[in-house]
Amino acid sequence: MAVPKRRTSKTRKRKRRTHKNLTPPNLSECPHCHEMKKSHQVCPECGHYKGRKVK
């Protein structure tokens, strides 16, 4: 079984973990009601998608 020879330093551990973070969702403006919505999703405010009423 593989066992580390030396302890992983705090710096090395933190450098490795720098990419483990959450990113905010990409939002775009609804062309119909001008509210912010997720891309490629039905607008939760007005219910339009690609210029058509869906809901």
C-alpha positions in Angstrom: 0.0 0.0 0.0 1.4 3.4 -0.9 2.1 5.7 2.0 3.3 9.3 1.6 6.9 9.8 2.6 6.4 13.4 3.7 3.5 15.4 5.0 1.7 17.6 2.5 2.4 21.2 3.4 -0.4 23.7 3.8 0.8 25.7 0.8 0.8 22.7 -1.5 -2.6 21.5 -0.3 -4.1 25.0 -0.8 -2.6 25.3 -4.3 -4.3 22.0 -5.2 -7.6 23.2 -3.9 -7.7 26.6 -5.6 -9.9 25.2 -8.5 -12.5 23.6 -6.2 -14.9 26.6 -6.1 -18.4 27.4 -7.1 -19.1 29.8 -10.0 -22.2 31.9 -10.2 -24.7 30.9 -12.9 -24.5 32.7 -16.3 -27.4 35.0 -16.6 -28.8 36.8 -19.6 -31.5 39.4 -20.1 -34.9 38.2 -21.3 -35.7 40.0 -24.6 -39.4 40.1 -23.7 -39.6 41.4 -20.1 -35.9 42.4 -19.6 -35.5 40.4 -16.4 -32.3 38.3 -15.8 -32.7 34.6 -16.5 -30.5 31.5 -17.0 -29.4 30.9 -20.6 -31.4 28.4 -22.6 -34.2 28.3 -20.0 -37.8 29.5 -20.0 -38.0 33.0 -18.3 -39.5 32.4 -14.8 -41.1 35.9 -14.9 -42.9 36.0 -18.2 -42.8 32.4 -19.4 -41.3 33.2 -22.8 -38.6 31.2 -24.6 -37.2 31.9 -28.1 -39.9 34.5 -28.6 -42.9 32.2 -27.8 -45.1 31.9 -24.7 -44.3 28.5 -23.2 -46.0 28.5 -19.8 
